[in-house]
C-alpha cells in the first residue's frame, strides 16, 4: 500500500529552505555534533545551544564562524556607518557585535600569525638524506647554516610559505588569543576537566620546588606564561600534577572536580590523571613537538598497572624519538639560553634511569651524540648538576650489564667518586636537605649496581666495589626506616628502586652468609626493607609486585625454626625421602599450598638476581609465587 506525504513549509521561520553548513566549526566537529554556529542563529545564553555558541567564538574557523542568511543579508559596514536606521538593524541582526577586548585580542593574533607564516625554527638534514646532496646547488648561503666539513649534516631555515602549511599553527594561535565573550567579560574554557585551578596552582608550585630542580626538562617560564594565559596544554598540566601528587606535602591538595572538597588517595588521584593523559595523547593533540616530547619524558617517571614498566619504557622511547626528530642531539643554532641543550641532557638522564630501573637498553647511544656536555653554569640548577654527575657514573656502570661487553670484572673498583667529592665539585652543599638526601639515595643506588653479583653458591671475596655495595644497601635501609626522612624525599621512582636493590642485597647476605651474626643482621635489614616497601606502596604502584612478594617471604621467614635452614647448601629432605634422626622435618609455609617454603625462597633468589644482575628486564609475570596477596592499595 503506497502513501503520499506532503511537506509544507513553516512560514513562521525566516526561511523555508533547510540550510546545510559546508563545514562545521572545529569545536563541533571535534565533539561530533551538529553545528548551528554558521547559520546565523544566536540562541539565548542560558540555553545549551547558547553555551555552545559562546565556546564557538574560540573556533579556529573565525572567517566561517557565521554564515549570512539568504533572505536577511548582513548590511555593508560602510552603509552601517552612514545610516542611523541601519545601526538599529544591525543591533537586531543575529550576529552579536565583537567587544573591543575581543577585537584587541584578534589584532594580537594577527600579529602572531605573521611569525607563524615565516617560521624561524631550523630543520636538520643529515648527510644520509639525499636532500643533502642537492644543498650546494639549491640552497642560498643565508639558508644554509653550519655547513662545516666533517659535520654529519646541515641546518636549513625554512622559507616563508603561502600554501597554508602553517594552518594548524594558525588555528592554535587563533584558539589561544580569541577568548569567547559575553558582554565585555572574556570567558575562557577550563584548563582541566579534572582539577580546579587552585589545585593546579598548588601542585605546580610543589613540582617546581621539589622535582624541577632535579630534572629541569620543562621550561618553567614558558609553563607559567601559558598558565597565566590559560592556554597551557591539558596533558602537560596533568603530568605536572601527577608527579607532584606523590610528594608528601601534596596530600591536602589531592582533589578532583567531581569529588568536591573530598581528598582522595594519591593512588586514585594519579590513576585518574594517568588515564586522562593517555586518552589525550592517543588522540594526537595539536601540541608543539618540544612540549609533547617533554610530556613523554616526564610520563616515563610514572608506572601504572602490571605493565607499568613496559609503558614507562614506551614513553621514554617516544620522547627519544621526538628529540632525535628535532635533532636535539646535534649542536643547535639559535639556542642562546641553552634551553634545548638542557632539555636534551635531561632526556639523556631519564634514558639512563629507564635503562637501570627497567633493565632496558639505552635508547641514546653516546657515539651518536654530537652536542657537548652541558656545563654546570649552563644548566641554572645545581641539583641537576649533581644528578647529572651521578648519572655519568651510572652510564659507566651500565657497561657491566651489557650482554656482549668485554670482561670488565665484577665491578668498578676504582675511579668511583665519593658523594662528598661530587657535592664539593658542584658547590651543592647549599641545597635543601631533602634534595641532598634524594641525591644521596641515588648515589647509593648507583654504588649498589657498580658491583655485579652473578649467580653464585657462596659470597664473593670482598673487593672495593663489593664492600661499597654492602655499605650502600645498609645506609639506604637505615635512612628510609625513619618515616619522617622517607616522607621528605623528593618524589622520584628511584626511591622505590633503591629500596628494592637494598632489599635484594640483604636477602643475598641472608641466603649465602655462613656466619650466624651476619644472617641475623641481614634478616633485620630485610624485614625493615619489607616495611619500607609496604609504606611506599601507598604512593607508588611500581612497588606493588615486590612488596607483595617480600611480604610472603617475610611471613615464611617467621615460620622457620632456624635461619641455618635458609642458607644455600643446606639439604632439605622431601616428604617421600627418609629423614635421618638428627635432621628434623621442615614444616613451614602451610598457608601457601601448593608451593613449599623452600620453593618460595628459591623463587626470591631469582628475583634478587633479577635486580642485582640487571641484564634482563624486571618482570614478575614468570614467577607464580608473586601472584596473590592483598589488592593494590588505592
Secondary structure, DSSP 8 states (H G I E B T S, - for coil): ----------TTSS-SS----SS--HHHHHHTS---TTTT----TTSHHHHHHHHHTT-S--TTSS---SSS----HHHHHH-HHHHHHHHTSSS----HHHHHHHHHHHHHHHHHHT---EEEEETTSGGGGGHHHH--TTTEE---TT-SEEEEE-----SSTTHHHHHHHHHHH--EEETTEEE---S-SSS-HHHHHHHHHHHHHHTTTT---S-HHHHHHHHHTT---HHHHHHHHHHHHTSGGGGGG---GGGTT----HHHHHHHHHHHHHHHHHTT----HHHHHHHHHHHTT---STTHHHHHHHHHHHHHHHHHHTTTTS--TT-TT-HHHHHHHHHHHHHHHHHHHTT---SS-GGG--S----HHHHS-HHHHHHHHHHHHHHHHHGGG-TT-----SB--SS---HHHHHHHHT-TTS-HHHHHHHHHHHHHHHHHTB---S-SS-----HHHHHHHHHHHHHHHHHTSHHHHHHS-S-THHHHHHHHHHHHHHHHHHH---HHHHHHHHHHHHHHHHHHHHHTTT-GGGHHHHHHHHHHHHHHHH-S-GGGGSTT-----TTS---TTS------TTSTTS-HHHHHHHHHHHHHHHHSTTS----TT-GGGS-SS----
